[in-house]
């Protein structure tokens, strides 16, 4: 599942080379894998670890999504941070600013969205986000900012059930 092909009408004439693939589940040309873990029944962390290792080996961006976290939030959250948090730096942060910049070039209009966080040590990095991600943040939001290699991976508000909102390759701090 997931192969790119060339076709002549309804007949496949050639299967194109795969960018990446996983054996279980049998899929190819994957841009991102979302691994859903529920607090009940008890998650199989060995299986989660295997899936994350396979994704990393194939250069597939993996997102760990927590489901039913309201049933046992502290236990599941602590276990996940302990076992899988080493992939990202987790920092207490607050949203302290939002701004929009409109650019015009060659009669085309482009809107850029920025969110500024204040980190627990007082630093204030600003990240450029997509419009959909920008809309999810409000000044005063407090929670945990996940960074990987200086890029924003996610921000989880304190008290929310969603553990991680993935931002693809991550958002670099803006240079403006």
C-alpha positions as CSV (number, residue, x, y, z in Angstrom):
1,X,0.0,0.0,0.0
2,X,1.3,3.4,-0.9
3,X,3.4,2.7,-4.0
4,X,3.6,5.3,-6.7
5,X,3.0,3.9,-10.1
6,X,2.8,4.8,-13.8
7,X,-0.4,3.8,-15.6
8,X,-1.7,3.5,-19.1
9,X,-5.4,3.9,-18.7
10,X,-6.4,1.4,-16.0
11,X,-3.3,-0.8,-16.4
12,X,-0.3,-0.3,-14.2
13,X,2.8,-0.2,-16.4
14,X,5.5,0.4,-13.8
15,X,5.9,0.6,-10.0
16,X,8.1,3.6,-9.2
17,X,11.0,3.3,-6.6
18,X,9.9,3.7,-3.0
19,X,11.1,6.6,-0.9
20,X,10.7,4.5,2.3
21,X,8.6,1.6,3.6
22,X,7.6,-0.3,6.7
23,X,7.1,-4.0,6.9
24,X,4.4,-3.9,9.6
25,X,2.1,-2.4,8.7
26,X,3.0,-3.0,5.0
27,X,3.1,0.6,3.7
28,X,5.4,2.7,1.5
29,X,6.2,6.3,0.7
30,X,5.3,7.5,4.2
31,X,5.5,11.2,5.0
32,X,4.5,10.9,8.7
33,X,3.4,8.1,11.1
34,X,1.0,8.8,13.9
35,X,1.3,6.2,16.6
36,X,-1.8,6.2,18.8
37,X,-1.5,5.0,22.4
38,X,-4.4,4.7,24.8
39,X,-4.2,4.7,28.5
40,X,-6.7,1.8,28.7
41,X,-6.0,-1.0,27.9
42,X,-2.5,-0.7,29.1
43,X,-0.2,0.3,26.2
44,X,2.5,-2.1,24.8
45,X,5.5,0.2,25.2
46,X,7.8,-2.4,23.6
47,X,5.6,-2.2,20.4
48,X,5.7,1.6,20.5
49,X,9.5,1.5,20.9
50,X,9.8,-0.8,17.9
51,X,7.5,1.5,15.7
52,X,9.5,4.6,16.7
53,X,12.8,2.8,15.9
54,X,11.5,1.6,12.5
55,X,10.3,5.1,11.7
56,X,13.6,6.7,12.7
57,X,15.5,4.1,10.6
58,X,13.4,5.0,7.5
59,X,13.5,8.8,8.1
60,X,9.8,8.9,8.8
61,X,8.6,11.7,11.1
62,X,6.7,10.0,14.0
63,X,4.1,11.6,16.2
64,X,3.0,9.9,19.5
65,X,-0.7,10.6,20.0
66,X,-2.2,10.0,23.4
67,X,-5.8,8.8,23.5
68,X,-8.0,8.4,26.6
69,X,-5.5,10.3,28.7
70,X,-8.2,11.6,30.9
71,X,-8.6,8.1,32.4
72,X,-5.0,8.0,33.9
73,X,-3.3,11.2,32.9
74,X,-0.4,11.4,35.3
75,X,0.7,7.7,35.0
76,X,0.6,7.6,31.2
77,X,2.1,11.0,30.7
78,X,5.0,10.3,33.1
79,X,5.7,7.0,31.5
80,X,5.8,8.5,28.0
81,X,8.0,11.4,28.9
82,X,10.4,9.0,30.8
83,X,10.6,6.5,27.9
84,X,10.2,8.7,24.8
85,X,11.0,12.3,25.9
86,X,14.7,11.9,25.2
87,X,13.9,12.6,21.5
88,X,13.0,16.1,22.3
89,X,13.8,18.8,24.8
90,X,10.8,19.6,27.0
91,X,10.6,23.1,28.4
92,X,8.0,24.8,30.5
93,X,6.8,27.8,28.5
94,X,4.1,30.5,28.1
95,X,2.7,32.1,25.0
96,X,3.6,35.8,25.4
97,X,2.9,37.2,22.0
98,X,1.4,36.6,18.6
99,X,1.7,38.6,15.4
100,X,0.9,38.5,11.7
101,X,2.9,39.9,8.9
102,X,1.5,40.4,5.4
103,X,3.9,40.5,2.5
104,X,3.2,41.3,-1.2
105,X,5.4,40.2,-4.0
106,X,4.6,40.1,-7.7
107,X,1.0,40.9,-7.0
108,X,0.7,38.0,-4.7
109,X,-0.2,38.3,-1.0
110,X,1.4,36.1,1.6
111,X,0.5,36.0,5.3
112,X,3.1,34.9,7.9
113,X,2.1,33.9,11.4
114,X,4.4,34.1,14.5
115,X,4.1,33.0,18.1
116,X,6.5,34.1,20.9
117,X,7.1,31.9,23.9
118,X,8.7,32.8,27.2
119,X,10.8,29.9,28.4
120,X,11.4,29.1,32.1
121,X,14.9,30.7,31.9
122,X,13.5,33.9,30.5
123,X,14.4,33.5,26.8
124,X,11.7,34.6,24.3
125,X,12.0,32.7,21.0
126,X,9.6,33.5,18.2
127,X,8.5,30.7,15.8
128,X,6.8,31.0,12.5
129,X,3.8,28.7,12.3
130,X,1.2,27.7,9.7
131,X,-2.2,29.5,10.1
132,X,-3.9,26.4,11.5
133,X,-1.2,26.0,14.2
134,X,-1.2,29.8,15.0
135,X,-4.9,29.7,15.6
136,X,-4.5,27.1,18.4
137,X,-2.4,29.4,20.6
138,X,-3.5,32.3,22.7
139,X,-1.5,34.8,24.8
140,X,-1.3,33.5,28.3
141,X,-1.4,29.8,27.4
142,X,1.0,27.9,29.7
143,X,2.4,24.4,29.1
144,X,5.3,22.5,27.7
145,X,7.2,23.4,24.5
146,X,8.9,20.5,22.8
147,X,12.0,21.4,20.8
148,X,14.1,19.2,18.6
149,X,17.4,20.6,17.3
150,X,16.2,24.1,18.1
151,X,13.0,23.7,16.1
152,X,9.5,23.8,17.7
153,X,7.9,20.3,17.5
154,X,4.9,20.9,19.7
155,X,3.3,22.9,22.5
156,X,0.9,21.2,24.9
157,X,-1.1,23.4,27.2
158,X,-1.3,22.5,30.9
159,X,-4.4,20.5,31.6
160,X,-5.2,19.5,28.0
161,X,-5.7,15.9,26.9
162,X,-3.8,16.2,23.6
163,X,-0.1,15.5,24.3
164,X,1.5,16.5,21.1
165,X,0.6,18.7,18.1
166,X,3.2,17.9,15.5
167,X,4.6,20.7,13.4
168,X,6.2,18.5,10.7
169,X,9.9,19.3,10.3
170,X,9.5,21.8,13.1
171,X,9.4,25.5,13.1
172,X,12.7,27.4,13.2
173,X,13.0,30.4,15.4
174,X,12.2,33.5,13.2
175,X,15.1,35.7,12.3
176,X,13.0,38.9,12.4
